[in-house]
């Protein structure tokens, strides 16, 4: 099962920058807001690590 504990959740701001449809951004914002501040920080760290690997 995919969830915040084992995958990267893109922030709503990142989705907007990616040009995703507003409906998807709103759904992601709702999910993002369910995360604790610690889980959000972890997600941002995972995304940064993933982006570093992809950028190599």
C-alpha positions in Angstrom: 0.0 0.0 0.0 1.3 3.4 -0.9 1.1 6.1 1.7 3.1 9.0 3.3 5.1 6.5 5.3 6.7 4.8 2.2 6.4 7.2 -0.7 6.8 10.9 -1.6 3.7 13.1 -1.5 4.2 16.2 -3.7 3.1 19.4 -2.0 0.2 21.3 -3.4 2.6 24.1 -4.3 4.8 21.7 -6.3 1.7 20.4 -8.1 0.8 23.9 -9.1 4.3 24.6 -10.4 4.0 21.3 -12.4 0.9 22.8 -14.1 -1.5 20.1 -12.7 -5.3 20.8 -12.9 -6.9 22.7 -10.1 -9.0 19.7 -9.0 -5.9 17.6 -8.5 -4.2 20.4 -6.6 -7.2 20.8 -4.3 -7.4 17.0 -3.6 -3.6 17.0 -2.9 -4.0 20.0 -0.6 -6.7 18.1 1.4 -4.4 15.1 1.8 -1.4 17.3 2.6 -3.3 19.1 5.3 -4.0 15.7 7.0 -0.3 15.2 7.6 1.3 16.3 10.8 4.0 19.0 10.6 6.6 16.3 11.1 5.2 14.2 8.3 5.2 17.3 6.0 8.8 17.9 6.8 9.7 14.3 6.1 7.9 14.4 2.8 9.8 17.6 1.8 13.1 15.9 2.7 12.1 12.8 0.7 11.2 14.9 -2.3 14.5 16.8 -2.1 16.4 13.5 -1.9 14.5 12.1 -4.9 15.1 15.2 -6.9 18.8 15.1 -6.2 19.0 11.5 -7.4 17.0 12.3 -10.6 19.1 15.3 -11.3 22.3 13.3 -11.3 
